Amino acid sequence: MAFKISSECISCGICAPECAVEAISEGTDHYVIDADACIDCGACADACPQGAISEA
């Protein structure tokens, strides 16, 4: 099960470099996670200052 980024995201970009498989990118309204590439490590969720990343 991949992680997802909610609308609480403020597009700070802190999560993207934490992703070991580069599954996080800028979306239209906020950052998004490619569910097919996500390896469910949770590093992005741990790094998010807004708590906007959770398991899908």
Secondary structure, 3 states (H helix, E strand, C coil): CCEEECCCCCCCCCCHHHCCCCCEEECCCCEEECCCCCCCCCHHHHHCCCCCEEEC
